[in-house]
Amino acid sequence: VFRCMQGPSQGDYEHNGAFGTKTITWLGGYAMLVNNMVGPALVALPLLYQAAGWLWPTLAILVFGLLTSLASCFLCEAMSCVIGNAMFQGRIEYATLARFFFGKRGHAIAQIFIVLSLQSINVASIIISSQVLDALVVSVFSSTCGIRLFPSAGFVCVHGPGQALSPFNNDIMLMTCGYAVALVITLPLGFLSLDQNKYVQMFSCAFLLVA
């Protein structure tokens, strides 16, 4: 049985208005959840099923889905244990809970790990998004260009889809047209709070469901 701890109130740990307010709404939250769950690993699922068969990947998805659901329930339970936040009135988040339950040292450790986790997802998402956009540029303009680091450094252009996900195949690229497009689209969103991003998230989720 989960037992709540006594401690400071949610006012001592709640984020200020610079991080946004509680105006995401149910629809915006649903869109953000879908967009986060349908991450960079999605494009690898067909290849995974081809290589491993249907049984083990399906079992793994079901098991990890169950574990994720339980972890989410425990996280919500912990959030409700913060004094003054029994009905989720405040804005208490994951790292805030670490500070509430484990103190400043635990909070610092949790922040380090969550930043590393988010950055690993960001790197994978940026790479796959850039590769997909490069493929789109090739489809529309018949070619795409970029700055290559390996196997030979220089400015290169390709005129076909390639044999891998990227039109540049397995070359190590510093900058490509697809990466530049992704940068132009996403960089302005980095200056907005999560609440202000909700409309972009809802549009992205709707486009994903339609596509």
ABEGO torsion letter per residue (X at the ends): XBBBBBEBBAAAABBBAAAEBBAAEAAAAAAAAAAAABBAAAAAAAAAAAAAEAAAAAAAAAAAAAAAAAAAAAAAAAAAABBGAAAGABBBBAAAAAAAAAEAAAAAAAAAAAAAAAAAAAAAAAAAAAAAAAAAAAAAAGBBBBBBAOABBEBBBBABAEABABAAEABBBABBAAAAAAAAAAAAAAABBAAAAAAAAAAAAAAAAAX
